Amino acid sequence: MDMLKGEQIAAADLADWRKLAQGLHARYLVDDFSTGARFVAAVAGAGDALGHHPRVSIGNGYVDLKLVTDDAVYREDDGTEHIVEWVTQQDIDLARRITEIAADHQLDADPAAVSHIELGLDTARSATIAPVWAALLAGSAEAQGRGTPSDEIRDATGRVPNLWFGDADENGTPRQRFHIEVYVAPEVAEQRIAAAVAAGGSVVDDSNAPSLTVIADQDGNEAVLCVDTSAATTD
């Protein structure tokens, strides 16, 4: 099934869901664990009917869901196809059904609360070092390049954050190579940045804001706050 572009996801107008990194994310508020479990059971039935299921986490007062297709098709301009982990139409269809189920269970969504963490490592030799990180993070060589045409490390079970490799000059001046990428809903990006600055951080680079804003702490350690503006619904 073909992967969907950001504007196609935005056009679906999924009020409860936000596109973060590769997938769609939603949080529903529940009074207790049993309520959450009943909701998840209903979601499971809907997933069975569509032959597709979300990744689910139940916590104190919430149920978090992630929808993504493991074998989406990405086509380059020359027609070359890649199997990637991304949003497809089946994710849109199931997201709509889950929203209906949540309404039936009288559950409220909290889309501004969703977030997703990935790790970034700048290197000029991703193909060389990726097997080491695949072994360390996931314990499996198959994690390298899983669901992506790059050397990115993705654990199939979602136990650890994805690790992607950015470009670096092999002969350049040594600097921070690891950084955290924090994906948030568009409506909370400014608030999150302001809170980091108020806590003593600083904006290092906002030339690509609101999609990417580089924040540093007082020691100069950098992180990137990310927003998928291409998939954001506009009022």
C-alpha positions in Angstrom: 0.0 0.0 0.0 1.4 3.4 -1.0 2.6 5.8 1.8 0.7 9.0 2.1 2.2 12.4 1.8 1.7 15.1 4.4 -1.0 16.9 2.6 -3.0 13.7 2.1 -2.8 13.1 5.9 -3.8 16.7 6.6 -6.8 16.3 4.2 -8.1 13.4 6.3 -8.8 15.9 9.1 -8.2 13.5 12.0 -9.0 15.8 14.9 -7.8 13.3 17.6 -4.6 12.3 15.9 -1.2 14.0 15.2 1.5 12.9 12.7 4.8 12.5 14.6 7.8 11.1 12.8 6.6 8.1 10.8 3.2 7.4 12.4 -0.1 8.8 13.7 -0.4 9.2 17.4 -3.4 9.7 19.7 -4.0 9.9 23.5 -7.4 9.2 25.0 -8.1 10.0 28.7 -9.6 7.3 30.9 -10.8 7.2 34.5 -9.1 4.0 35.4 -7.2 1.0 34.0 -10.3 -1.1 33.5 -11.9 1.6 31.3 -8.8 1.8 29.3 -8.7 -2.0 28.9 -12.3 -2.1 27.7 -11.5 0.6 25.2 -8.4 -1.2 23.9 -10.5 -4.4 23.6 -12.9 -2.6 21.3 -10.1 -1.1 19.3 -8.7 -4.6 18.9 -12.0 -5.8 17.4 -11.9 -2.9 15.0 -8.4 -3.8 14.1 -9.3 -7.4 13.5 -12.0 -6.3 11.1 -9.6 -4.2 9.1 -6.6 -6.5 9.4 -4.5 -3.8 10.9 -3.7 -2.9 14.5 -2.2 0.0 16.5 0.6 -0.1 19.0 -0.9 0.5 22.4 0.3 1.7 25.8 -2.0 2.0 28.8 -0.9 4.3 31.7 -2.4 6.1 34.7 -5.4 7.9 33.2 -4.6 7.5 29.5 -4.4 5.2 26.5 -1.7 6.0 23.9 -2.0 4.6 20.4 0.3 4.7 17.4 -0.7 3.8 13.9 1.8 3.0 11.2 2.1 0.6 8.3 5.3 -1.6 8.4 5.3 -2.3 4.6 4.3 1.0 3.0 5.6 1.6 -0.5 7.8 4.7 -1.2 8.6 5.5 -4.9 11.5 7.6 -5.9 11.2 9.9 -9.0 12.8 7.3 -11.2 10.2 4.7 -10.1 12.5 2.8 -7.7 10.4 1.3 -4.9 11.3 1.0 -1.2 9.4 -0.7 1.6 9.1 1.8 4.4 7.4 2.3 7.8 4.9 5.1 7.2 1.3 6.2 7.2 -1.0 4.6 4.6 -4.7 4.7 3.9 -5.3 1.8 6.3 -4.0 3.9 9.1 -6.3 6.7 8.2 -9.3 4.3 8.1 -8.5 2.7 11.4 -7.8 6.1 13.1 -11.3 7.2 12.0 -12.8 4.0 13.4 -10.9 4.4 16.7 -12.2 8.0 17.0 -15.7 6.6 16.7 -15.1 3.9 19.3 -13.7 6.6 21.7 -16.9 8.6 21.3 -19.0 5.5 22.0 -17.0 5.0 25.2 -17.3 8.7 26.0 -13.6 9.2 26.1 -11.9 12.6 25.3 -8.8 12.9 23.2 -5.8 14.9 24.3 -3.9 15.4 21.0 -1.7 18.1 22.4 -0.2 15.6 24.9 1.3 13.2 22.3 5.0 13.2 21.8 7.7 10.9 20.2 11.4 10.6 20.8 14.1 9.7 18.4 17.9 9.7 18.6 20.2 11.3 16.0 23.8 10.5 15.5 25.9 12.6 13.0 28.4 10.4 11.2 30.2 10.1 7.8 30.2 6.3 8.1 26.6 5.2 8.9 27.0 1.9 6.9 30.1 1.1 9.0 28.8 1.9 12.4 25.1 1.0 12.0 25.6 -2.8 12.7 27.1 -1.9 16.1 24.1 0.2 17.1 21.7 -2.4 15.7 23.3 -5.0 18.0 23.3 -2.7 21.0 19.8 -1.2 20.7 17.8 -4.0 19.2 20.0 -7.1 19.4 19.3 -7.9 15.8 21.0 -7.1 12.5 17.5 -6.8 10.9 16.9 -3.6 12.8 19.4 -1.8 10.5 17.4 -0.3 7.6 14.1 -1.7 8.8 11.3 0.3 7.3 13.6 2.8 5.7 15.9 3.0 2.7 18.7 4.4 5.0 20.8 2.7 7.7 18.5 3.9 10.4 18.0 1.6 13.4 14.4 0.6 14.1 13.5 -2.0 16.7 10.5 -4.0 15.4 9.0 -4.2 18.9 9.4 -0.4 19.6 11.3 -1.1 22.8 13.9 1.6 22.1 13.8 4.9 20.2 14.7 4.9 16.6 18.3 5.9 15.8 18.9 7.8 12.6 22.2 9.0 11.1 22.8 12.6 10.0 25.6 13.7 7.8 29.0 14.8 9.3 32.3 15.7 7.9 34.7 12.9 8.7 37.6 15.3 8.9 35.7 18.1 10.6 36.1 19.5 14.1 34.8 17.1 16.8 31.5 18.2 18.3 28.4 16.8 19.8 27.3 13.9 17.6 24.4 12.5 19.5 21.2 14.5 20.0 17.6 13.9 20.9 14.7 14.7 18.6 11.4 15.5 20.3 8.3 15.3 18.1 5.3 17.3 19.4 1.9 18.3 18.2 2.0 21.6 16.3 -0.2 23.5 18.8 2.3 23.0 21.7 5.6 23.7 19.9 5.8 27.3 20.9 4.9 26.6 24.4 7.5 23.8 24.7 10.2 26.0 23.3 9.3 28.9 25.6 9.4 26.5 28.6 12.8 25.3 27.6 14.1 28.9 27.3 12.5 29.9 30.6 14.3 27.0 32.2 17.7 28.4 31.0 17.9 26.9 27.6 18.5 28.9 24.4 17.4 28.7 20.8 20.5 27.9 18.7 18.8 27.7 15.3 15.2 28.4 14.3 15.9 28.9 10.5 13.7 25.9 9.8 11.0 26.6 12.4 8.4 25.5 13.1 9.5 22.2 11.5 12.8 22.1 13.3 14.1 24.2 16.2 17.5 23.5 17.8 17.6 24.1 21.5 20.7 24.0 23.7 21.0 23.6 27.5 23.4 25.7 29.6 26.3 23.3 28.8 25.7 23.6 25.1 24.1 20.1 24.6 21.6 20.4 21.8 18.2 18.8 21.0 15.8 19.4 18.2 12.1 20.1 18.7 10.3 18.7 15.6 6.8 19.4 14.2 5.4 17.7 11.0 3.9 20.8 9.5 3.2 19.0 6.2 0.5 16.8 7.9 -0.9 19.5 10.1 -4.6 20.4 9.6 -5.2 24.1 9.1 -8.3 25.8 10.3 
